[in-house]
Amino acid sequence: MMAEYDLDWWTARLMPICQEFVETASGRPSLEFWRCIYKPEPVYGVELITGWLTDLFPYITHSVTKAPSVKNPVLEIDRCELENASLSEPLFFKQITHGISPECLPLGLSQTPFQLITPDGQEHSLELLAGFIGVHQDSLQQTLQPEIGWAVRERNNNFAELLDKIQQQHSTQAPINWSEFSQNFYDAVPKNLSH
């Protein structure tokens, strides 16, 4: 079915992940697979997502429009090459270039504006929102399940206004760039303390 949409370049990466889901549901989970969902262990502390989670997104968000319209560049690299590059040197901080920033992941919530015209001729500017809205935890089964929902709301800029207000009233700062920190940190450590 996906072939008719010319998504073979993406579905080829999904099949091994789906097979691991089947194995896990059958009671045969691979700890190695699940440890690599976000980042393989040796590359913790790096700003980019390098695990198989990146393969679930055929498109990532555009830096300006914020629309998920950019083809995911990680999908152009063979997964084996990504894993070998990540595991080649087991350092806590490494220079990783293949991955995607967390900000590039689509939110999983779609929205579209529409006009509602009532039978008496009144017009209302509305917006339909739908997608992933949360997670449900089943404590008996010890599982997590995505919650999917939808809503209709009046179209206005209250949310944007709220974000602006929060930014104005609270100090914000950029996150630490750990890849730069690591080199400077180790260079600054006195030699007698580094052994």
C-alpha positions in Angstrom: 0.0 0.0 0.0 2.8 2.5 0.9 4.5 1.8 -2.5 1.7 3.6 -4.3 2.7 6.8 -2.4 6.4 6.4 -3.4 7.5 5.9 0.3 9.8 2.9 -0.2 12.8 5.0 0.8 11.1 5.2 4.2 9.3 1.9 4.7 12.5 0.0 4.2 13.7 1.5 7.5 10.4 0.8 9.2 10.3 -2.9 8.6 13.1 -3.9 11.0 11.6 -1.6 13.7 8.2 -3.2 13.2 9.8 -6.7 13.5 11.3 -5.7 16.8 7.9 -4.5 18.0 6.4 -7.9 17.1 9.3 -9.7 18.9 8.7 -7.5 22.0 4.9 -8.1 22.0 5.7 -11.9 21.7 7.7 -11.7 24.9 11.1 -11.6 23.3 12.3 -8.0 23.7 15.8 -7.1 22.5 17.4 -4.9 25.2 20.0 -3.7 22.7 17.2 -2.5 20.4 15.3 -0.7 23.1 18.5 0.9 24.6 19.1 2.5 21.2 15.7 4.1 20.8 17.0 7.6 21.3 20.8 7.3 21.3 23.2 4.4 21.4 24.7 4.3 24.9 28.2 5.5 23.9 26.9 8.8 22.6 24.9 10.1 25.5 25.6 13.7 26.1 25.4 14.7 22.4 22.8 17.2 21.2 21.5 15.0 18.3 19.1 12.1 18.3 20.9 9.2 16.6 18.8 6.2 17.6 16.2 4.4 15.6 13.5 6.8 16.7 14.7 9.1 13.9 13.6 6.4 11.4 10.0 6.9 12.4 9.8 10.4 10.8 10.0 10.6 7.0 9.9 14.3 7.3 11.3 16.7 9.9 10.2 20.3 10.6 11.5 23.2 8.4 13.6 25.6 10.5 11.6 28.6 9.3 8.0 27.4 8.6 8.0 24.7 11.3 6.0 22.5 8.9 7.2 18.9 8.6 8.3 19.3 5.0 12.0 18.5 5.0 13.0 15.0 4.0 14.7 13.4 7.0 18.4 13.3 6.1 19.2 10.4 8.5 17.2 8.1 6.3 19.8 8.6 3.5 22.4 7.0 5.7 22.5 3.2 6.1 21.4 2.3 9.7 24.5 0.0 10.0 26.8 2.9 9.1 25.1 5.1 11.8 25.4 2.4 14.4 29.1 1.7 13.5 29.9 5.4 13.6 28.3 5.7 17.0 30.0 2.7 18.5 33.5 3.2 16.9 34.9 5.1 19.9 33.2 4.7 23.3 33.6 8.2 24.6 31.1 10.1 26.6 31.4 13.2 24.5 32.0 12.8 20.8 31.5 14.8 17.6 28.4 13.3 16.1 27.3 14.8 12.7 24.6 12.2 11.7 21.4 12.8 13.7 18.5 15.2 14.1 17.9 17.8 16.7 14.9 17.2 19.0 13.4 20.5 17.8 13.2 19.0 14.3 10.7 16.3 15.3 7.1 17.0 14.3 4.8 17.5 17.3 2.3 14.8 16.2 -0.5 17.3 16.4 -2.1 18.6 13.2 -4.2 21.7 12.9 -6.2 23.4 10.1 -8.3 26.5 10.1 -11.8 26.6 8.7 -14.8 28.9 8.6 -18.1 27.7 10.1 -21.2 29.4 8.8 -24.3 28.7 10.9 -27.8 28.4 9.4 -28.5 32.0 10.5 -25.5 33.3 8.6 -23.1 33.9 11.4 -19.4 33.2 10.6 -17.0 31.7 13.1 -13.2 31.4 12.5 -12.3 28.0 14.0 -9.5 25.5 14.0 -9.5 21.7 14.0 -6.7 20.1 16.0 -6.0 16.3 15.9 -3.2 13.9 16.8 -1.3 12.7 19.8 -2.4 14.5 22.9 -0.8 12.4 25.6 0.1 9.0 27.0 -1.9 6.5 29.0 0.0 4.3 31.5 -1.6 1.0 32.3 -0.2 0.1 35.7 -1.5 -3.5 35.6 -0.1 -4.4 32.2 2.9 -2.1 32.7 2.5 -0.6 29.3 2.3 2.9 27.7 -0.3 3.7 25.1 -0.6 6.9 23.0 -3.7 8.9 23.4 -5.1 10.3 20.2 -7.8 12.9 20.1 -9.2 15.9 18.4 -10.7 19.3 19.3 -12.3 22.4 17.7 -11.4 25.8 19.0 -11.8 29.4 18.1 -9.0 30.6 16.0 -7.1 33.4 17.8 -3.6 34.2 18.9 -4.2 33.7 22.7 -1.6 30.9 22.8 1.0 32.9 20.9 0.3 35.8 23.2 0.7 33.6 26.3 4.1 32.4 25.0 5.3 35.9 24.4 4.1 36.9 27.9 6.0 33.9 29.5 9.2 34.9 27.6 8.9 38.5 28.7 8.3 37.7 32.3 10.9 34.9 32.7 14.5 34.7 31.9 15.5 32.2 29.2 18.9 30.9 28.1 20.2 28.7 25.4 21.0 25.1 26.3 24.6 24.1 27.0 26.4 22.9 23.9 27.9 19.8 25.4 30.0 19.0 22.3 32.0 22.3 22.9 32.0 21.8 26.7 33.7 18.4 26.6 36.8 19.5 24.8 37.3 22.7 26.9 36.5 20.8 30.1 39.2 18.1 29.6 41.8 20.7 28.4 41.2 22.7 31.6 41.5 19.7 34.0 45.0 19.8 35.7 47.1 16.8 34.6 47.6 15.5 38.1 43.7 15.2 38.5 43.1 13.5 35.2 44.6 10.1 36.1 
